[in-house]
Amino acid sequence: MSVQGKWNITIKTPIGDRSGVLDLIVDGENLSGSLSEGEHFAAITNGRIDGNKLTWSAKLTKPMRMSFKFSATVDAGHIQGSAKYLLGSATFSGGRAQ
């Protein structure tokens, strides 16, 4: 099963649900790409794949500087996981973009 491609996700944040696009690029066990939500964009760094489990980091610069550590699982066209950051964590889920 390939995780490469675009995923429409919903992130549950303390200020409400936010929709975004996760664009994943796979090279062996390495994962790169980006996460975008409206005017916000974050490049994926330190990404790894182990079976259907994914981990990566991302940094936002707007509206404030924040670093995130993501973990996720992919199963039959569905992705779900969590993002940890200094002030807590948020969960997200979604499916392949059509």
Backbone as XML, in Angstrom:
<?xml version="1.0"?>
<chain id="A" units="angstrom">
  <residue number="1" name="MET">
    <atom name="N" x="0.844" y="-1.171" z="0.000"/>
    <atom name="CA" x="0.000" y="0.000" z="0.000"/>
    <atom name="C" x="0.893" y="1.239" z="0.000"/>
  </residue>
  <residue number="2" name="SER">
    <atom name="N" x="0.636" y="2.136" z="-0.905"/>
    <atom name="CA" x="1.432" y="3.358" z="-0.987"/>
    <atom name="C" x="0.743" y="4.490" z="-0.234"/>
  </residue>
  <residue number="3" name="VAL">
    <atom name="N" x="1.523" y="5.223" z="0.520"/>
    <atom name="CA" x="0.983" y="6.390" z="1.226"/>
    <atom name="C" x="1.219" y="7.662" z="0.413"/>
  </residue>
  <residue number="4" name="GLN">
    <atom name="N" x="1.982" y="7.534" z="-0.679"/>
    <atom name="CA" x="2.305" y="8.712" z="-1.477"/>
    <atom name="C" x="1.049" y="9.320" z="-2.085"/>
  </residue>
  <residue number="5" name="GLY">
    <atom name="N" x="1.038" y="10.658" z="-2.136"/>
    <atom name="CA" x="-0.069" y="11.369" z="-2.754"/>
    <atom name="C" x="-0.664" y="12.406" z="-1.822"/>
  </residue>
  <residue number="6" name="LYS">
    <atom name="N" x="-1.787" y="12.964" z="-2.263"/>
    <atom name="CA" x="-2.458" y="14.004" z="-1.488"/>
    <atom name="C" x="-3.570" y="13.402" z="-0.638"/>
  </residue>
  <residue number="7" name="TRP">
    <atom name="N" x="-3.658" y="13.912" z="0.597"/>
    <atom name="CA" x="-4.660" y="13.479" z="1.557"/>
    <atom name="C" x="-5.403" y="14.707" z="2.071"/>
  </residue>
  <residue number="8" name="ASN">
    <atom name="N" x="-6.723" y="14.673" z="2.061"/>
    <atom name="CA" x="-7.526" y="15.721" z="2.688"/>
    <atom name="C" x="-7.710" y="15.336" z="4.147"/>
  </residue>
  <residue number="9" name="ILE">
    <atom name="N" x="-7.265" y="16.202" z="5.050"/>
    <atom name="CA" x="-7.344" y="15.879" z="6.473"/>
    <atom name="C" x="-8.090" y="16.967" z="7.242"/>
  </residue>
  <residue number="10" name="THR">
    <atom name="N" x="-8.603" y="16.586" z="8.398"/>
    <atom name="CA" x="-9.212" y="17.518" z="9.340"/>
    <atom name="C" x="-8.441" y="17.397" z="10.645"/>
  </residue>
  <residue number="11" name="ILE">
    <atom name="N" x="-7.927" y="18.532" z="11.119"/>
    <atom name="CA" x="-7.167" y="18.577" z="12.366"/>
    <atom name="C" x="-8.069" y="19.167" z="13.443"/>
  </residue>
  <residue number="12" name="LYS">
    <atom name="N" x="-8.205" y="18.453" z="14.558"/>
    <atom name="CA" x="-9.025" y="18.922" z="15.674"/>
    <atom name="C" x="-8.128" y="19.724" z="16.614"/>
  </residue>
  <residue number="13" name="THR">
    <atom name="N" x="-8.301" y="21.045" z="16.620"/>
    <atom name="CA" x="-7.470" y="21.931" z="17.436"/>
    <atom name="C" x="-8.302" y="22.506" z="18.575"/>
  </residue>
  <residue number="14" name="PRO">
    <atom name="N" x="-7.654" y="23.102" z="19.570"/>
    <atom name="CA" x="-8.395" y="23.734" z="20.662"/>
    <atom name="C" x="-9.306" y="24.875" z="20.180"/>
  </residue>
  <residue number="15" name="ILE">
    <atom name="N" x="-9.031" y="25.439" z="19.006"/>
    <atom name="CA" x="-9.865" y="26.533" z="18.509"/>
    <atom name="C" x="-10.818" y="26.067" z="17.406"/>
  </residue>
  <residue number="16" name="GLY">
    <atom name="N" x="-10.993" y="24.753" z="17.279"/>
    <atom name="CA" x="-11.928" y="24.208" z="16.307"/>
    <atom name="C" x="-11.247" y="23.366" z="15.247"/>
  </residue>
  <residue number="17" name="ASP">
    <atom name="N" x="-12.066" y="22.724" z="14.432"/>
    <atom name="CA" x="-11.560" y="21.864" z="13.361"/>
    <atom name="C" x="-10.993" y="22.704" z="12.233"/>
  </residue>
  <residue number="18" name="ARG">
    <atom name="N" x="-9.862" y="22.253" z="11.702"/>
    <atom name="CA" x="-9.203" y="22.918" z="10.565"/>
    <atom name="C" x="-8.988" y="21.890" z="9.468"/>
  </residue>
  <residue number="19" name="SER">
    <atom name="N" x="-9.328" y="22.252" z="8.244"/>
    <atom name="CA" x="-9.132" y="21.355" z="7.102"/>
    <atom name="C" x="-7.832" y="21.700" z="6.401"/>
  </residue>
  <residue number="20" name="GLY">
    <atom name="N" x="-7.145" y="20.681" z="5.929"/>
    <atom name="CA" x="-5.881" y="20.903" z="5.235"/>
    <atom name="C" x="-5.587" y="19.801" z="4.244"/>
  </residue>
  <residue number="21" name="VAL">
    <atom name="N" x="-4.470" y="19.964" z="3.550"/>
    <atom name="CA" x="-4.013" y="18.971" z="2.580"/>
    <atom name="C" x="-2.614" y="18.514" z="2.978"/>
  </residue>
  <residue number="22" name="LEU">
    <atom name="N" x="-2.472" y="17.221" z="3.098"/>
    <atom name="CA" x="-1.193" y="16.589" z="3.390"/>
    <atom name="C" x="-0.708" y="15.992" z="2.085"/>
  </residue>
  <residue number="23" name="ASP">
    <atom name="N" x="0.448" y="16.452" z="1.593"/>
    <atom name="CA" x="1.016" y="15.967" z="0.335"/>
    <atom name="C" x="2.266" y="15.162" z="0.674"/>
  </residue>
  <residue number="24" name="LEU">
    <atom name="N" x="2.180" y="13.848" z="0.527"/>
    <atom name="CA" x="3.258" y="12.953" z="0.945"/>
    <atom name="C" x="4.047" y="12.432" z="-0.249"/>
  </residue>
  <residue number="25" name="ILE">
    <atom name="N" x="5.372" y="12.455" z="-0.105"/>
    <atom name="CA" x="6.288" y="11.933" z="-1.114"/>
    <atom name="C" x="7.139" y="10.860" z="-0.435"/>
  </residue>
  <residue number="26" name="VAL">
    <atom name="N" x="7.164" y="9.681" z="-1.040"/>
    <atom name="CA" x="7.868" y="8.536" z="-0.463"/>
    <atom name="C" x="9.104" y="8.210" z="-1.287"/>
  </residue>
  <residue number="27" name="ASP">
    <atom name="N" x="10.218" y="7.976" z="-0.581"/>
    <atom name="CA" x="11.455" y="7.525" z="-1.206"/>
    <atom name="C" x="12.030" y="6.441" z="-0.297"/>
  </residue>
  <residue number="28" name="GLY">
    <atom name="N" x="11.688" y="5.185" z="-0.588"/>
    <atom name="CA" x="12.108" y="4.091" z="0.288"/>
    <atom name="C" x="11.404" y="4.203" z="1.630"/>
  </residue>
  <residue number="29" name="GLU">
    <atom name="N" x="12.182" y="4.345" z="2.702"/>
    <atom name="CA" x="11.611" y="4.517" z="4.040"/>
    <atom name="C" x="11.553" y="5.990" z="4.441"/>
  </residue>
  <residue number="30" name="ASN">
    <atom name="N" x="11.963" y="6.881" z="3.536"/>
    <atom name="CA" x="11.961" y="8.317" z="3.817"/>
    <atom name="C" x="10.667" y="8.951" z="3.335"/>
  </residue>
  <residue number="31" name="LEU">
    <atom name="N" x="10.197" y="9.910" z="4.115"/>
    <atom name="CA" x="8.952" y="10.607" z="3.817"/>
    <atom name="C" x="9.219" y="12.105" z="3.792"/>
  </residue>
  <residue number="32" name="SER">
    <atom name="N" x="8.735" y="12.773" z="2.757"/>
    <atom name="CA" x="8.829" y="14.232" z="2.673"/>
    <atom name="C" x="7.508" y="14.741" z="2.122"/>
  </residue>
  <residue number="33" name="GLY">
    <atom name="N" x="7.444" y="16.031" z="1.859"/>
    <atom name="CA" x="6.214" y="16.620" z="1.331"/>
    <atom name="C" x="5.854" y="17.882" z="2.074"/>
  </residue>
  <residue number="34" name="SER">
    <atom name="N" x="4.534" y="18.103" z="2.231"/>
    <atom name="CA" x="4.085" y="19.337" z="2.887"/>
    <atom name="C" x="2.707" y="19.166" z="3.490"/>
  </residue>
  <residue number="35" name="LEU">
    <atom name="N" x="2.395" y="20.090" z="4.376"/>
    <atom name="CA" x="1.074" y="20.210" z="4.985"/>
    <atom name="C" x="0.632" y="21.636" z="4.759"/>
  </residue>
  <residue number="36" name="SER">
    <atom name="N" x="-0.540" y="21.826" z="4.152"/>
    <atom name="CA" x="-1.038" y="23.176" z="3.930"/>
    <atom name="C" x="-2.471" y="23.287" z="4.428"/>
  </residue>
  <residue number="37" name="GLU">
    <atom name="N" x="-2.774" y="24.463" z="4.941"/>
    <atom name="CA" x="-4.111" y="24.754" z="5.458"/>
    <atom name="C" x="-4.362" y="26.228" z="5.186"/>
  </residue>
  <residue number="38" name="GLY">
    <atom name="N" x="-5.216" y="26.511" z="4.218"/>
    <atom name="CA" x="-5.468" y="27.906" z="3.871"/>
    <atom name="C" x="-4.179" y="28.584" z="3.445"/>
  </residue>
  <residue number="39" name="GLU">
    <atom name="N" x="-3.814" y="29.665" z="4.141"/>
    <atom name="CA" x="-2.596" y="30.413" z="3.818"/>
    <atom name="C" x="-1.359" y="29.861" z="4.523"/>
  </residue>
  <residue number="40" name="HIS">
    <atom name="N" x="-1.529" y="28.836" z="5.346"/>
    <atom name="CA" x="-0.420" y="28.268" z="6.105"/>
    <atom name="C" x="0.181" y="27.077" z="5.364"/>
  </residue>
  <residue number="41" name="PHE">
    <atom name="N" x="1.523" y="26.975" z="5.409"/>
    <atom name="CA" x="2.250" y="25.928" z="4.723"/>
    <atom name="C" x="3.410" y="25.478" z="5.598"/>
  </residue>
  <residue number="42" name="ALA">
    <atom name="N" x="3.615" y="24.178" z="5.688"/>
    <atom name="CA" x="4.753" y="23.648" z="6.443"/>
    <atom name="C" x="5.357" y="22.481" z="5.667"/>
  </residue>
  <residue number="43" name="ALA">
    <atom name="N" x="6.669" y="22.523" z="5.464"/>
    <atom name="CA" x="7.377" y="21.418" z="4.825"/>
    <atom name="C" x="7.544" y="20.282" z="5.827"/>
  </residue>
  <residue number="44" name="ILE">
    <atom name="N" x="7.439" y="19.064" z="5.338"/>
    <atom name="CA" x="7.665" y="17.880" z="6.166"/>
    <atom name="C" x="9.169" y="17.606" z="6.211"/>
  </residue>
  <residue number="45" name="THR">
    <atom name="N" x="9.682" y="17.401" z="7.424"/>
    <atom name="CA" x="11.094" y="17.065" z="7.609"/>
    <atom name="C" x="11.202" y="15.812" z="8.473"/>
  </residue>
  <residue number="46" name="ASN">
    <atom name="N" x="12.341" y="15.167" z="8.418"/>
    <atom name="CA" x="12.621" y="13.983" z="9.249"/>
    <atom name="C" x="11.539" y="12.919" z="9.137"/>
  </residue>
  <residue number="47" name="GLY">
    <atom name="N" x="10.946" y="12.767" z="7.964"/>
    <atom name="CA" x="9.864" y="11.805" z="7.778"/>
    <atom name="C" x="10.369" y="10.390" z="7.596"/>
  </residue>
  <residue number="48" name="ARG">
    <atom name="N" x="9.661" y="9.449" z="8.208"/>
    <atom name="CA" x="10.011" y="8.026" z="8.114"/>
    <atom name="C" x="8.736" y="7.203" z="7.939"/>
  </residue>
  <residue number="49" name="ILE">
    <atom name="N" x="8.891" y="6.058" z="7.254"/>
    <atom name="CA" x="7.796" y="5.112" z="7.065"/>
    <atom name="C" x="8.250" y="3.759" z="7.581"/>
  </residue>
  <residue number="50" name="ASP">
    <atom name="N" x="7.384" y="3.114" z="8.355"/>
    <atom name="CA" x="7.631" y="1.754" z="8.834"/>
    <atom name="C" x="6.317" y="0.985" z="8.667"/>
  </residue>
  <residue number="51" name="GLY">
    <atom name="N" x="6.188" y="0.261" z="7.560"/>
    <atom name="CA" x="4.922" y="-0.420" z="7.262"/>
    <atom name="C" x="3.836" y="0.604" z="6.976"/>
  </residue>
  <residue number="52" name="ASN">
    <atom name="N" x="2.770" y="0.582" z="7.790"/>
    <atom name="CA" x="1.699" y="1.567" z="7.622"/>
    <atom name="C" x="1.794" y="2.693" z="8.648"/>
  </residue>
  <residue number="53" name="LYS">
    <atom name="N" x="2.927" y="2.773" z="9.351"/>
    <atom name="CA" x="3.141" y="3.819" z="10.360"/>
    <atom name="C" x="4.058" y="4.909" z="9.810"/>
  </residue>
  <residue number="54" name="LEU">
    <atom name="N" x="3.677" y="6.156" z="10.027"/>
    <atom name="CA" x="4.421" y="7.311" z="9.543"/>
    <atom name="C" x="4.780" y="8.222" z="10.704"/>
  </residue>
  <residue number="55" name="THR">
    <atom name="N" x="5.961" y="8.845" z="10.616"/>
    <atom name="CA" x="6.340" y="9.897" z="11.569"/>
    <atom name="C" x="7.023" y="11.005" z="10.786"/>
  </residue>
  <residue number="56" name="TRP">
    <atom name="N" x="6.828" y="12.251" z="11.222"/>
    <atom name="CA" x="7.496" y="13.381" z="10.594"/>
    <atom name="C" x="7.403" y="14.597" z="11.497"/>
  </residue>
  <residue number="57" name="SER">
    <atom name="N" x="8.193" y="15.605" z="11.165"/>
    <atom name="CA" x="8.187" y="16.887" z="11.868"/>
    <atom name="C" x="7.777" y="17.974" z="10.888"/>
  </residue>
  <residue number="58" name="ALA">
    <atom name="N" x="7.281" y="19.080" z="11.436"/>
    <atom name="CA" x="6.925" y="20.242" z="10.617"/>
    <atom name="C" x="6.991" y="21.480" z="11.494"/>
  </residue>
  <residue number="59" name="LYS">
    <atom name="N" x="7.329" y="22.618" z="10.877"/>
    <atom name="CA" x="7.397" y="23.892" z="11.594"/>
    <atom name="C" x="6.536" y="24.915" z="10.880"/>
  </residue>
  <residue number="60" name="LEU">
    <atom name="N" x="5.699" y="25.593" z="11.653"/>
    <atom name="CA" x="4.915" y="26.713" z="11.138"/>
    <atom name="C" x="5.603" y="28.005" z="11.528"/>
  </residue>
  <residue number="61" name="THR">
    <atom name="N" x="5.493" y="29.004" z="10.687"/>
    <atom name="CA" x="6.028" y="30.327" z="11.029"/>
    <atom name="C" x="4.909" y="31.349" z="11.196"/>
  </residue>
  <residue number="62" name="LYS">
    <atom name="N" x="3.712" y="31.042" z="10.639"/>
    <atom name="CA" x="2.560" y="31.933" z="10.789"/>
    <atom name="C" x="1.369" y="31.110" z="11.253"/>
  </residue>
  <residue number="63" name="PRO">
    <atom name="N" x="0.486" y="31.565" z="12.062"/>
    <atom name="CA" x="0.445" y="32.899" z="12.666"/>
    <atom name="C" x="1.450" y="33.070" z="13.797"/>
  </residue>
  <residue number="64" name="MET">
    <atom name="N" x="2.042" y="31.939" z="14.262"/>
    <atom name="CA" x="3.122" y="32.008" z="15.250"/>
    <atom name="C" x="4.078" y="30.861" z="14.972"/>
  </residue>
  <residue number="65" name="ARG">
    <atom name="N" x="5.274" y="30.959" z="15.507"/>
    <atom name="CA" x="6.254" y="29.888" z="15.312"/>
    <atom name="C" x="5.899" y="28.709" z="16.216"/>
  </residue>
  <residue number="66" name="MET">
    <atom name="N" x="5.725" y="27.549" z="15.586"/>
    <atom name="CA" x="5.418" y="26.337" z="16.341"/>
    <atom name="C" x="6.044" y="25.143" z="15.634"/>
  </residue>
  <residue number="67" name="SER">
    <atom name="N" x="6.580" y="24.216" z="16.420"/>
    <atom name="CA" x="7.137" y="22.975" z="15.892"/>
    <atom name="C" x="6.222" y="21.822" z="16.278"/>
  </residue>
  <residue number="68" name="PHE">
    <atom name="N" x="6.024" y="20.893" z="15.357"/>
    <atom name="CA" x="5.140" y="19.753" z="15.568"/>
    <atom name="C" x="5.878" y="18.459" z="15.297"/>
  </residue>
  <residue number="69" name="LYS">
    <atom name="N" x="5.497" y="17.404" z="16.001"/>
    <atom name="CA" x="5.947" y="16.044" z="15.719"/>
    <atom name="C" x="4.686" y="15.223" z="15.459"/>
  </residue>
  <residue number="70" name="PHE">
    <atom name="N" x="4.590" y="14.703" z="14.242"/>
    <atom name="CA" x="3.414" y="13.957" z="13.816"/>
    <atom name="C" x="3.675" y="12.460" z="13.851"/>
  </residue>
  <residue number="71" name="SER">
    <atom name="N" x="2.636" y="11.711" z="14.144"/>
    <atom name="CA" x="2.651" y="10.257" z="13.959"/>
    <atom name="C" x="1.292" y="9.887" z="13.381"/>
  </residue>
  <residue number="72" name="ALA">
    <atom name="N" x="1.285" y="8.905" z="12.483"/>
    <atom name="CA" x="0.042" y="8.532" z="11.818"/>
    <atom name="C" x="0.092" y="7.084" z="11.371"/>
  </residue>
  <residue number="73" name="THR">
    <atom name="N" x="-1.088" y="6.542" z="11.115"/>
    <atom name="CA" x="-1.210" y="5.234" z="10.481"/>
    <atom name="C" x="-2.117" y="5.384" z="9.257"/>
  </residue>
  <residue number="74" name="VAL">
    <atom name="N" x="-1.829" y="4.581" z="8.256"/>
    <atom name="CA" x="-2.618" y="4.581" z="7.024"/>
    <atom name="C" x="-3.218" y="3.196" z="6.877"/>
  </residue>
  <residue number="75" name="ASP">
    <atom name="N" x="-4.531" y="3.158" z="6.551"/>
    <atom name="CA" x="-5.211" y="1.885" z="6.370"/>
    <atom name="C" x="-6.325" y="2.058" z="5.337"/>
  </residue>
  <residue number="76" name="ALA">
    <atom name="N" x="-6.190" y="1.373" z="4.209"/>
    <atom name="CA" x="-7.234" y="1.336" z="3.170"/>
    <atom name="C" x="-7.752" y="2.723" z="2.788"/>
  </residue>
  <residue number="77" name="GLY">
    <atom name="N" x="-6.862" y="3.611" z="2.423"/>
    <atom name="CA" x="-7.280" y="4.933" z="1.958"/>
    <atom name="C" x="-7.683" y="5.895" z="3.055"/>
  </residue>
  <residue number="78" name="HIS">
    <atom name="N" x="-7.397" y="5.563" z="4.310"/>
    <atom name="CA" x="-7.711" y="6.430" z="5.446"/>
    <atom name="C" x="-6.435" y="6.685" z="6.240"/>
  </residue>
  <residue number="79" name="ILE">
    <atom name="N" x="-6.257" y="7.913" z="6.694"/>
    <atom name="CA" x="-5.109" y="8.265" z="7.522"/>
    <atom name="C" x="-5.615" y="8.875" z="8.822"/>
  </residue>
  <residue number="80" name="GLN">
    <atom name="N" x="-4.954" y="8.547" z="9.919"/>
    <atom name="CA" x="-5.284" y="9.161" z="11.203"/>
    <atom name="C" x="-4.041" y="9.215" z="12.067"/>
  </residue>
  <residue number="81" name="GLY">
    <atom name="N" x="-4.010" y="10.202" z="12.950"/>
    <atom name="CA" x="-2.835" y="10.325" z="13.799"/>
    <atom name="C" x="-2.941" y="11.495" z="14.742"/>
  </residue>
  <residue number="82" name="SER">
    <atom name="N" x="-1.774" y="11.922" z="15.234"/>
    <atom name="CA" x="-1.720" y="13.033" z="16.179"/>
    <atom name="C" x="-0.510" y="13.909" z="15.890"/>
  </residue>
  <residue number="83" name="ALA">
    <atom name="N" x="-0.625" y="15.134" z="16.348"/>
    <atom name="CA" x="0.450" y="16.114" z="16.223"/>
    <atom name="C" x="0.738" y="16.645" z="17.616"/>
  </residue>
  <residue number="84" name="LYS">
    <atom name="N" x="1.964" y="16.470" z="18.082"/>
    <atom name="CA" x="2.363" y="16.977" z="19.397"/>
    <atom name="C" x="3.132" y="18.267" z="19.221"/>
  </residue>
  <residue number="85" name="TYR">
    <atom name="N" x="2.864" y="19.225" z="20.096"/>
    <atom name="CA" x="3.555" y="20.506" z="20.069"/>
    <atom name="C" x="3.728" y="20.988" z="21.499"/>
  </residue>
  <residue number="86" name="LEU">
    <atom name="N" x="4.439" y="22.080" z="21.687"/>
    <atom name="CA" x="4.804" y="22.556" z="23.013"/>
    <atom name="C" x="3.606" y="22.696" z="23.951"/>
  </residue>
  <residue number="87" name="LEU">
    <atom name="N" x="2.473" y="23.157" z="23.446"/>
    <atom name="CA" x="1.308" y="23.424" z="24.290"/>
    <atom name="C" x="0.344" y="22.254" z="24.415"/>
  </residue>
  <residue number="88" name="GLY">
    <atom name="N" x="0.618" y="21.131" z="23.764"/>
    <atom name="CA" x="-0.289" y="19.992" z="23.862"/>
    <atom name="C" x="-0.236" y="19.118" z="22.626"/>
  </residue>
  <residue number="89" name="SER">
    <atom name="N" x="-1.406" y="18.647" z="22.229"/>
    <atom name="CA" x="-1.476" y="17.798" z="21.043"/>
    <atom name="C" x="-2.833" y="17.966" z="20.374"/>
  </residue>
  <residue number="90" name="ALA">
    <atom name="N" x="-2.895" y="17.544" z="19.128"/>
    <atom name="CA" x="-4.126" y="17.579" z="18.346"/>
    <atom name="C" x="-4.197" y="16.291" z="17.541"/>
  </residue>
  <residue number="91" name="THR">
    <atom name="N" x="-5.413" y="15.819" z="17.270"/>
    <atom name="CA" x="-5.573" y="14.640" z="16.444"/>
    <atom name="C" x="-6.029" y="15.061" z="15.052"/>
  </residue>
  <residue number="92" name="PHE">
    <atom name="N" x="-5.796" y="14.180" z="14.076"/>
    <atom name="CA" x="-6.249" y="14.450" z="12.729"/>
    <atom name="C" x="-6.648" y="13.157" z="12.053"/>
  </residue>
  <residue number="93" name="SER">
    <atom name="N" x="-7.477" y="13.260" z="11.027"/>
    <atom name="CA" x="-7.875" y="12.104" z="10.241"/>
    <atom name="C" x="-8.311" y="12.591" z="8.867"/>
  </residue>
  <residue number="94" name="GLY">
    <atom name="N" x="-8.368" y="11.672" z="7.923"/>
    <atom name="CA" x="-8.790" y="12.048" z="6.587"/>
    <atom name="C" x="-8.656" y="10.902" z="5.612"/>
  </residue>
  <residue number="95" name="GLY">
    <atom name="N" x="-8.848" y="11.246" z="4.337"/>
    <atom name="CA" x="-8.787" y="10.258" z="3.274"/>
    <atom name="C" x="-8.048" y="10.801" z="2.076"/>
  </residue>
  <residue number="96" name="ARG">
    <atom name="N" x="-7.821" y="9.929" z="1.115"/>
    <atom name="CA" x="-7.127" y="10.327" z="-0.109"/>
    <atom name="C" x="-7.910" y="11.413" z="-0.838"/>
  </residue>
  <residue number="97" name="ALA">
    <atom name="N" x="-7.187" y="12.388" z="-1.374"/>
    <atom name="CA" x="-7.807" y="13.434" z="-2.199"/>
    <atom name="C" x="-8.159" y="12.810" z="-3.539"/>
  </residue>
  <residue number="98" name="GLN">
    <atom name="N" x="-9.283" y="13.189" z="-4.084"/>
    <atom name="CA" x="-9.734" y="12.654" z="-5.368"/>
    <atom name="C" x="-9.135" y="13.416" z="-6.512"/>
  </residue>
</chain>
